Amino acid sequence: MNEHCNDYVEWLIERCLLLSKHLSTSQLQHQPSLVSETWNTLVESGFLALLEGFAKVFDCSTEGRALMSMDLATFSTALPLASPKRGMQYVDMYIKVFYFPLEDILNWIRDNRNHYHLHHLLTLVSFGAHNQLTTDEIAKIRSLRGEIMKL
């Protein structure tokens, strides 16, 4: 297992820090609330980009999920103070749900269906519990997609 984050995380951090420097030296610096709001939005976008990428990994080992958590933590700690609405905890919870037993995954989806995009939730249903199920059970779970989409 890697001891360092993936290269794409370092690239994302570099870009965010460049934008942070630009914000702090731009004409916006005289409007601290605008700079803060802009920075929080930028950081949130970074977290959401990570979530989007993580949700596209359908078959992943425990080590791979652990690396996702390390990438997320590295991104979070490398950036200057920010308080995005959907930040590290939001993405970290999504990663952790992949470790849940099937029933807990389904309960979590019911409880959080209004907080995450539908395709993220469908990934959890389709692939989060696939190692715990037989092929027939996976087919049954996939039929739940229609039910989730109606929620």
N, C-alpha and C positions, 0 to 999 in steps of 0.2 A: 504494500500500500504506500502511496505517496506520503511524504512528510510535508509537502508544500502544496499550496493551492495550484490549480490549473493556470496555464498561461493566459487564458481568456479573462480570468478574474483580475490578473495584474493589468492587463490592457484596459479593462473597464475602470479600474481604480485610477489609472493614469489619466484617462479621459475626464473622469469626474473631477480629479484634482486640478486639471488644466482649466476646466470650466469654473471651478471654485475660485481659482486665482483671477480669472477674467472678471468674475462677478465682484470680487473684492477691490478691483482696480478700475472698474467701469464707472460711468456716471451714476449708476444705480447705488453706489456705495453711500450716497447721501440719503438714501431711503432704506434704512435697515430692515424694516418690515417686508419690503418688497424683495430685498436680497434674501432674507430668511425664507420667505414663501417660495421663491424660485429655487433655492438650494434644496429645500425639503421635497419639492416636486421632482427635481432632478434625481435626488437620492432614491425616492420612491420608485421612479422609473427604472433605476438600476436594479432594485430588488424585484420588481415585477418582471424585468427581462430575465433575471435568474430563475424565477418561478416558471416562467414560460418555457425556458430551456429544460428545466428539471422535469416538467410535465410531459415533455416530448420523449423522454427516455422511458421506453415501455418495459424493457427487460433489464433489470439492474440488480447486481449483487448487493449484499449487505455492505461490503467494502465500498462499492460505488456510491451508495446512499451516504455512507460516512464521509466520503470525499465531497459530496454535495454540501454536507453540513460544514465541512472545513472551508470550502469555497465561500459559503455564505458568511461564516464568521470572519474570514479574512476581509471580505468586502466591507462588512459592517464596521470592523475595528480600524480600518485604514482611512476612513473618511472623517473629516472634521465634524464636529457636533451637528447632528441633524435629528429631527423628530418627525419622520414621515408617518402618515396615517397607516400605511401598509409597509412595514419594514421587516427587520430580521425575524421577529417573533411570528409574523404572518407567514413568511416563507418557511421558517423552521418547522412550524406546526404541520405544514403540508408534507414536508419530508418525513416527519415522524409518523404520520398516519400510515405510510406504507408498511410500517412494522406492526400495525395493529392486526388483531384477528379480524376475520371477515365481518362478524356481527358488529364489532366496534367501528369498523370502517363505515359500514352502512349507517350506524347511529350518528357518527361524526358528520357524514354527508348531510343527513337530515337536519342536523343542528346548524350546519354552516353553509347550506345551499345558497343563501343570499349574500354570502361574503366572498365567494370564489366564482370564477367563470365556470360555466357548464362543462367546457371541454376538460378543465382541470379535474372536476369531479368524476367525469366519465373515465378519465385515465385511472383514477383510484379504483373505480369499480372494475374496470376491465383488466388492470394489471397489478393493482396493489395487493390483491389476495390470490393472484394466479398460482403462486407456489403452494398455497394451502388447499387447492382444489383439484378435482379430477376434471377431465375434458368435458364431461356432461355437466358438472357443476358450473364450469366456466360459461358454458352455453346458456345455462339458466340465469347466471348473473348478468350476462350481456343483454338478456331480455329485460332486465331491470332498467336498462337505459331509457326506454320509453316512459317508464314510471317516473324516473328522476326528471326527465325533460318536462313532464306535466306538473311537477311540483312548483 
